[in-house]
């Protein structure tokens, strides 16, 4: 069971080095994160990517970057992306991860009320 949503994101670009960063949030439709490499993405474009979450096998998908904004003084990019193409096994892995995180939140909420 995951303790938190700790993950890495690699987004591959045709025209240069891959963008790498951290995964900040995850839903059945997509994810958000912060690009920590000095690589810029374009909103509205599709990119192949890998998500690495905890000890799970890497998740491979094609995503559309929907949002880009600056994060903090280091000019890191905050981004949001939606899944455009993801195989069934990887989709089930994403859904299981979301359920695991929701269970952890519920457990923490119950413990804090005691």
Secondary structure, DSSP 8 states (H G I E B T S, - for coil): --SS--EEEEE--TTSS-EEEEEEEE-SSEEEEEE-SS----TT-EEEEEEEETTS--EEEEEEEEEEEEETTTTEEEEEEEEEEE-HHHHHHHHHHHHHHHHHHHHHHHHHH-
